Amino acid sequence: MEKTAIFIDLGYLMSITKQLGNLKLDFDKFSKAFIDISKEDLFRVYVYYCSPFQGDPPTDEEKFRKSNSDRFMRKIKNLPRFEIRLGRLTKTKKGDYIQKRVGYLFLYRFS
């Protein structure tokens, strides 16, 4: 039986679900939809995410977004076989935001 690892760019996935009318996902079922249970065993799901930007000092809105993000990350972290890999968000001199060390959604199968 093959083992399968799934890698998810959560920021990208969230933007897609938002375009679909704020679609709510069951992440455990969602990840298992990518594998053939009769042939594959789910090794692990790696979720890549970038927490919301916080200035120094953070505004009340930034604190609120970060708090919601942290709560959501705890829910995902408690799912079996899920690992979170956090990137970081930086603000450029132009005021744009850039994500660092954040991946994409893809599968990796290994024996």
DRENNUDREN-11781 format. One record per atom (N, C-alpha, C, CB): residue number from 1; x, y, z. Coordinates in pm, 1 decimal. Glycine has a CB too. Example, Ala and Ser with C-alpha at 12.3 -4.5 7.8 and 13.67 -1.06 7.14 Angstrom:
2
 seq       xx       yy       zz
   1   1319.0   -569.0    780.0
   1   1230.0   -450.0    780.0
   1   1320.0   -330.0    780.0
   1   1130.8   -447.3    904.6
   2   1285.0   -225.0    708.0
   2   1367.0   -106.0    714.0
   2   1290.0      3.0    787.0
   2   1408.4    -59.8    572.5
# end
This chain:
111
 seq       xx       yy       zz
   1     84.0   -117.7      0.0
   1      0.0      0.0      0.0
   1     88.6    124.1      0.0
   1    -95.6     -0.3    121.6
   2     58.8    217.3    -88.9
   2    134.2    342.7    -96.0
   2     93.3    435.8     17.1
   2    112.5    411.7   -232.0
   3    187.9    514.0     61.3
   3    158.1    620.1    158.0
   3    155.0    751.4     81.3
   3    264.1    624.4    275.2
   4     63.5    838.8    119.8
   4     46.0    965.3     49.5
   4     54.0   1082.3    146.8
   4    -87.8    967.1    -25.1
   5    130.5   1181.6    109.3
   5    135.2   1307.6    184.3
   5     65.9   1413.0     99.0
   5    284.1   1350.1    219.3
   6    -11.4   1497.5    164.0
   6    -82.3   1605.3     95.1
   6    -30.2   1737.4    149.4
   6   -237.7   1593.6    113.9
   7     -2.3   1830.3     58.4
   7     48.1   1962.4     94.7
   7    -53.7   2066.4     49.5
   7    188.4   1989.4     30.9
   8    -98.7   2150.9    141.5
   8   -203.4   2248.3    110.8
   8   -154.5   2389.5    141.8
   8   -332.2   2217.2    190.4
   9   -168.2   2478.1     44.0
   9   -146.1   2620.5     66.0
   9   -281.1   2675.6    112.5
   9    -92.0   2695.0    -65.8
  10   -293.6   2695.5    242.1
  10   -422.4   2732.7    299.9
  10   -470.0   2869.9    254.8
  10   -413.7   2729.6    449.8
  11   -380.2   2964.0    236.0
  11   -420.8   3097.1    189.0
  11   -485.8   3089.3     52.0
  11   -300.3   3191.5    184.2
  12   -426.9   3010.6    -36.4
  12   -482.2   2992.3   -170.6
  12   -616.4   2920.2   -163.2
  12   -383.9   2913.5   -259.7
  13   -623.9   2814.3    -82.8
  13   -748.9   2739.8    -68.5
  13   -859.0   2828.8    -11.0
  13   -728.1   2616.8     21.2
  14   -824.6   2913.0     85.6
  14   -924.0   3003.1    144.7
  14   -974.9   3104.2     42.5
  14   -864.4   3076.3    265.4
  15   -888.2   3150.4    -46.7
  15   -933.9   3245.7   -149.1
  15  -1030.0   3177.1   -246.4
  15   -813.0   3305.3   -226.3
  16  -1006.2   3049.1   -277.5
  16  -1097.4   2975.7   -365.3
  16  -1231.9   2954.3   -297.4
  16  -1036.6   2840.7   -405.6
  17  -1229.7   2912.5   -170.6
  17  -1356.2   2888.3   -100.8
  17  -1435.0   3018.0    -83.1
  17  -1330.2   2823.5     36.1
  18  -1365.2   3129.7    -69.9
  18  -1432.4   3259.5    -60.1
  18  -1502.6   3292.6   -191.9
  18  -1331.1   3371.0    -23.3
  19  -1436.7   3264.3   -305.0
  19  -1496.8   3288.3   -436.6
  19  -1619.4   3200.2   -458.9
  19  -1393.9   3263.3   -547.3
  20  -1623.9   3087.1   -390.1
  20  -1737.2   2994.6   -403.0
  20  -1846.0   3022.7   -299.8
  20  -1689.1   2850.6   -388.9
  21  -1844.6   3141.9   -243.3
  21  -1948.0   3180.9   -147.9
  21  -1916.0   3142.3     -5.5
  21  -2077.9   3120.4   -186.7
  22  -1789.4   3157.0     34.1
  22  -1743.6   3121.9    169.0
  22  -1774.5   2977.1    204.3
  22  -1807.5   3214.1    271.6
  23  -1745.9   2889.9    112.2
  23  -1764.1   2746.1    128.5
  23  -1689.6   2697.9    252.9
  23  -1715.0   2670.4      3.0
  24  -1757.5   2623.7    337.5
  24  -1695.2   2567.7    458.2
  24  -1646.3   2426.8    427.2
  24  -1795.5   2566.4    578.7
  25  -1524.4   2395.6    468.3
  25  -1465.4   2265.1    440.5
  25  -1445.9   2184.4    567.7
  25  -1332.5   2281.4    368.8
  26  -1469.8   2055.3    557.5
  26  -1428.1   1960.1    659.4
  26  -1290.5   1914.7    612.4
  26  -1531.8   1837.5    677.6
  27  -1185.1   1962.6    675.2
  27  -1049.4   1939.8    626.0
  27  -1010.2   1792.6    627.2
  27   -951.1   2018.6    708.7
  28  -1059.9   1717.0    722.0
  28  -1029.8   1574.6    725.7
  28  -1090.2   1505.1    603.5
  28  -1082.9   1511.1    856.3
  29  -1216.5   1530.0    574.5
  29  -1281.5   1471.0    456.8
  29  -1219.6   1524.9    327.7
  29  -1433.2   1499.6    458.9
  30  -1189.7   1653.3    325.8
  30  -1130.6   1715.6    207.8
  30   -998.6   1647.9    170.9
  30  -1108.4   1865.5    231.8
  31   -912.2   1625.4    270.4
  31   -782.5   1564.4    242.4
  31   -797.9   1420.2    195.7
  31   -693.5   1570.1    366.2
  32   -892.8   1347.2    251.5
  32   -912.6   1207.7    212.3
  32   -976.1   1194.1     74.3
  32   -998.5   1137.3    314.6
  33  -1034.4   1301.1     23.4
  33  -1094.3   1297.4   -110.7
  33   -986.9   1284.5   -218.8
  33  -1178.7   1424.0   -135.3
  34   -862.8   1312.8   -184.8
  34   -753.5   1307.7   -281.9
  34   -687.8   1170.7   -292.5
  34   -649.9   1409.4   -246.2
  35   -725.2   1080.0   -205.0
  35   -659.6    949.0   -207.8
  35   -759.7    837.7   -233.3
  35   -585.9    923.5    -76.6
  36   -710.7    728.3   -287.6
  36   -788.8    606.3   -307.7
  36   -762.3    518.4   -186.0
  36   -750.7    532.2   -443.8
  37   -858.5    513.3    -95.8
  37   -839.6    444.2     31.6
  37   -806.6    295.9     12.5
  37   -964.5    458.5    117.4
  38   -851.5    236.2    -96.1
  38   -822.3     94.4   -118.8
  38   -675.9     71.5   -157.5
  38   -913.9     39.2   -227.9
  39   -607.4    175.3   -206.7
  39   -469.5    160.9   -252.3
  39   -369.0    244.7   -173.2
  39   -461.0    197.7   -396.7
  40   -418.5    346.6   -104.0
  40   -328.2    442.3    -40.9
  40   -361.4    461.1    106.5
  40   -334.3    576.3   -113.1
  41   -259.5    491.2    180.6
  41   -272.9    524.5    321.3
  41   -228.2    669.4    336.7
  41   -189.0    427.2    412.8
  42   -307.1    749.1    406.7
  42   -271.6    889.4    426.8
  42   -159.1    897.9    530.0
  42   -395.6    972.6    472.7
  43    -44.1    942.2    485.6
  43     71.1    956.9    574.8
  43     54.5   1081.7    661.4
  43    202.9    964.7    493.4
  44     38.8   1194.9    595.7
  44     25.4   1321.0    668.2
  44    -25.9   1428.8    574.8
  44    159.7   1363.3    730.6
  45    -93.5   1528.3    632.2
  45   -137.5   1645.7    557.8
  45    -59.4   1764.5    613.8
  45   -294.7   1667.7    569.2
  46     16.3   1828.9    526.1
  46     92.7   1947.3    565.1
  46     16.9   2070.3    517.0
  46    238.3   1943.9    506.1
  47    -16.4   2156.9    610.6
  47    -90.7   2278.2    580.0
  47      4.9   2396.6    592.1
  47   -214.3   2294.9    674.9
  48     22.5   2467.0    481.5
  48    109.4   2584.9    478.7
  48     21.8   2708.0    487.2
  48    198.1   2588.3    350.0
  49     56.3   2796.0    578.4
  49    -27.7   2913.3    602.1
  49     59.3   3029.4    647.4
  49   -137.4   2882.9    707.3
  50      9.3   3146.7    623.2
  50     76.7   3267.8    664.9
  50    -19.3   3345.8    754.9
  50    122.2   3353.0    541.5
  51     15.8   3362.3    880.5
  51    -69.3   3436.4    973.2
  51    -84.8   3581.0    927.9
  51    -11.6   3431.2   1115.4
  52   -196.9   3643.7    963.6
  52   -217.7   3783.5    924.9
  52   -106.3   3874.9    977.5
  52   -353.1   3832.3    976.4
  53    -80.7   3978.9    901.9
  53     23.5   4075.3    938.5
  53    -15.4   4148.4   1067.1
  53     46.9   4177.0    823.5
  54     84.7   4173.0   1151.0
  54     66.8   4256.2   1269.2
  54    177.6   4360.2   1272.2
  54     67.0   4170.6   1399.2
  55    136.8   4483.9   1284.9
  55    234.5   4591.1   1295.6
  55    295.1   4594.3   1434.9
  55    170.4   4725.8   1262.4
  56    381.3   4691.4   1456.0
  56    444.4   4707.1   1586.6
  56    424.5   4850.8   1632.7
  56    596.1   4670.5   1581.3
  57    327.5   4876.9   1715.1
  57    235.9   4784.0   1781.8
  57    118.1   4748.1   1690.4
  57    184.1   4845.3   1913.7
  58     55.0   4630.6   1712.7
  58    -58.1   4590.5   1628.5
  58   -182.6   4673.0   1660.0
  58    -88.1   4441.3   1647.2
  59   -262.5   4695.8   1556.5
  59   -389.7   4765.2   1574.9
  59   -491.1   4666.5   1633.4
  59   -441.5   4825.5   1439.5
  60   -604.3   4716.6   1679.0
  60   -709.3   4628.6   1731.1
  60   -758.9   4534.2   1622.6
  60   -826.5   4711.1   1787.2
  61   -771.1   4583.4   1499.7
  61   -815.0   4498.7   1388.8
  61   -713.2   4388.4   1361.8
  61   -837.0   4582.9   1262.0
  62   -584.8   4420.7   1364.4
  62   -480.3   4320.4   1343.3
  62   -482.2   4215.4   1454.4
  62   -342.1   4387.6   1336.2
  63   -502.1   4258.1   1576.9
  63   -510.9   4164.7   1689.4
  63   -629.9   4070.8   1672.1
  63   -522.5   4241.2   1822.6
  64   -744.0   4125.2   1627.8
  64   -864.5   4045.5   1607.7
  64   -843.6   3941.0   1498.9
  64   -982.5   4135.5   1571.9
  65   -784.9   3982.3   1385.2
  65   -759.2   3887.6   1275.9
  65   -661.6   3778.7   1319.3
  65   -704.0   3961.2   1152.9
  66   -558.6   3816.3   1393.7
  66   -459.9   3718.8   1441.2
  66   -523.8   3620.3   1538.9
  66   -341.1   3790.6   1508.2
  67   -608.2   3669.8   1626.6
  67   -676.6   3583.5   1723.1
  67   -764.5   3480.5   1651.7
  67   -761.9   3668.2   1819.6
  68   -840.1   3525.6   1551.6
  68   -924.4   3433.9   1473.7
  68   -838.5   3332.3   1399.2
  68  -1012.2   3512.5   1373.9
  69   -729.4   3377.4   1343.3
  69   -638.4   3289.4   1270.9
  69   -580.0   3184.0   1364.2
  69   -526.1   3370.4   1205.3
  70   -536.9   3223.6   1481.8
  70   -478.2   3130.4   1578.6
  70   -580.2   3025.0   1621.9
  70   -425.7   3206.9   1701.6
  71   -704.9   3066.5   1643.1
  71   -811.5   2974.3   1681.8
  71   -833.3   2870.3   1571.2
  71   -943.0   3051.8   1710.7
  72   -836.7   2917.0   1447.1
  72   -855.5   2828.8   1331.8
  72   -738.5   2731.8   1317.7
  72   -871.4   2911.3   1203.3
  73   -617.2   2780.0   1337.0
  73   -498.4   2694.6   1327.4
  73   -499.2   2585.7   1434.9
  73   -370.8   2779.3   1339.5
  74   -546.3   2617.9   1555.0
  74   -554.2   2517.6   1661.4
  74   -650.5   2405.5   1622.0
  74   -599.1   2582.6   1794.1
  75   -762.3   2440.8   1557.6
  75   -858.5   2338.6   1513.7
  75   -794.1   2245.3   1411.2
  75   -985.2   2405.0   1453.5
  76   -722.4   2301.8   1317.0
  76   -657.7   2219.0   1214.7
  76   -547.0   2134.2   1276.8
  76   -600.4   2307.2   1101.5
  77   -470.2   2192.9   1366.9
  77   -359.4   2121.4   1429.7
  77   -408.1   1999.4   1508.5
  77   -281.9   2215.3   1521.7
  78   -528.9   2005.4   1559.8
  78   -583.1   1894.6   1638.3
  78   -638.8   1781.4   1552.9
  78   -690.7   1945.2   1729.2
  79   -644.3   1799.7   1421.4
  79   -689.8   1691.5   1334.1
  79   -580.1   1586.0   1324.8
  79   -727.0   1745.3   1192.5
  80   -618.9   1457.8   1319.7
  80   -516.0   1353.9   1310.2
  80   -435.7   1364.3   1180.9
  80   -579.8   1216.0   1319.9
  81   -306.2   1349.5   1192.7
  81   -210.5   1348.4   1081.4
  81   -194.1   1483.9   1012.2
  81   -253.4   1246.5    979.9
  82   -238.7   1590.5   1073.7
  82   -223.4   1723.9   1016.6
  82   -106.2   1794.5   1083.9
  82   -353.8   1806.5   1032.7
  83    -24.1   1858.5   1003.0
  83     88.4   1939.4   1051.5
  83     76.4   2077.1    989.0
  83    227.3   1873.4   1016.9
  84    103.3   2179.5   1065.5
  84     97.4   2316.6   1015.3
  84    238.8   2369.3    998.5
  84     15.6   2408.0   1110.7
  85    262.4   2430.4    884.4
  85    389.5   2496.4    856.3
  85    357.2   2643.9    832.0
  85    464.4   2430.8    731.7
  86    401.2   2727.5    921.8
  86    369.2   2869.6    912.3
  86    476.5   2946.7    837.6
  86    350.5   2928.4   1050.4
  87    430.4   3027.4    743.1
  87    517.1   3123.1    677.2
  87    505.2   3254.7    753.8
  87    479.4   3140.4    525.2
  88    554.8   3358.7    695.2
  88    539.8   3489.8    760.0
  88    503.5   3593.0    654.5
  88    670.5   3531.5    835.2
  89    434.7   3693.9    698.5
  89    390.7   3800.6    610.5
  89    473.3   3924.6    641.4
  89    238.4   3828.6    626.9
  90    533.4   3981.0    539.3
  90    610.8   4103.5    557.6
  90    548.1   4215.4    475.4
  90    759.2   4082.2    517.2
  91    566.5   4335.4    522.9
  91    513.4   4452.6    454.8
  91    628.6   4526.6    388.8
  91    436.7   4545.4    553.4
  92    613.9   4556.5    258.7
  92    719.3   4626.6    185.7
  92    710.1   4776.7    212.5
  92    709.2   4597.9     33.8
  93    809.4   4849.3    167.7
  93    808.4   4995.2    183.6
  93    693.8   5058.5    105.7
  93    941.8   5055.0    137.6
  94    649.0   4991.3     -1.5
  94    536.2   5041.4    -82.2
  94    401.6   5013.4    -16.8
  94    539.1   4978.6   -221.1
  95    401.7   4933.0     90.4
  95    277.2   4899.9    158.6
  95    214.2   4769.4    111.4
  95    179.5   5011.0    140.4
  96    284.4   4697.8     21.5
  96    236.1   4566.9    -23.7
  96    275.2   4461.3     79.3
  96    293.9   4531.1   -164.6
  97    204.4   4348.8     75.4
  97    236.5   4237.3    163.8
  97    293.9   4122.9     82.4
  97    111.9   4191.1    242.1
  98    396.0   4058.6    135.7
  98    461.2   3947.0     68.2
  98    466.9   3828.3    164.7
  98    604.5   3986.7     19.0
  99    425.3   3711.9    114.7
  99    434.4   3589.2    194.3
  99    572.2   3527.3    175.2
  99    322.8   3488.1    154.5
 100    626.5   3478.0    282.7
 100    756.9   3411.5    278.3
 100    741.6   3268.7    329.1
 100    862.6   3489.2    362.8
 101    805.1   3175.3    258.7
 101    808.2   3033.8    296.2
 101    669.4   2970.8    302.2
 101    876.4   3017.8    429.9
 102    586.3   2993.6    200.9
 102    452.8   2933.4    194.8
 102    441.2   2859.0     62.6
 102    339.6   3041.9    209.1
 103    384.4   2736.2     64.8
 103    380.3   2648.9    -52.3
 103    248.5   2647.4   -128.0
 103    411.7   2512.1    -11.0
 104    221.4   2538.6   -199.0
 104    103.0   2520.2   -282.0
 104     38.7   2386.3   -249.9
 104    138.8   2528.9   -432.0
 105    -79.0   2362.0   -308.0
 105   -150.1   2235.9   -290.4
 105    -94.5   2133.2   -389.3
 105   -303.7   2255.1   -310.4
 106    -41.1   2023.1   -338.9
 106      1.8   1914.8   -424.8
 106      8.6   1785.1   -344.6
 106    137.9   1946.9   -488.7
 107     17.2   1674.0   -414.8
 107     25.1   1541.9   -352.0
 107    163.9   1484.7   -372.1
 107    -82.0   1445.9   -409.6
 108    206.3   1404.8   -278.6
 108    330.7   1331.4   -295.4
 108    306.2   1189.4   -247.5
 108    449.0   1398.7   -217.2
 109    328.5   1093.7   -336.8
 109    309.1    953.2   -302.7
 109    445.3    884.9   -294.1
 109    217.9    882.2   -407.2
 110    460.5    801.2   -193.8
 110    584.7    728.9   -178.9
 110    555.5    590.8   -124.9
 110    681.8    804.1    -87.3
 111    645.9    497.4   -150.5
 111    627.1    358.7   -106.1
 111    709.9    329.9     16.9
 111    663.6    260.5   -217.5
# end
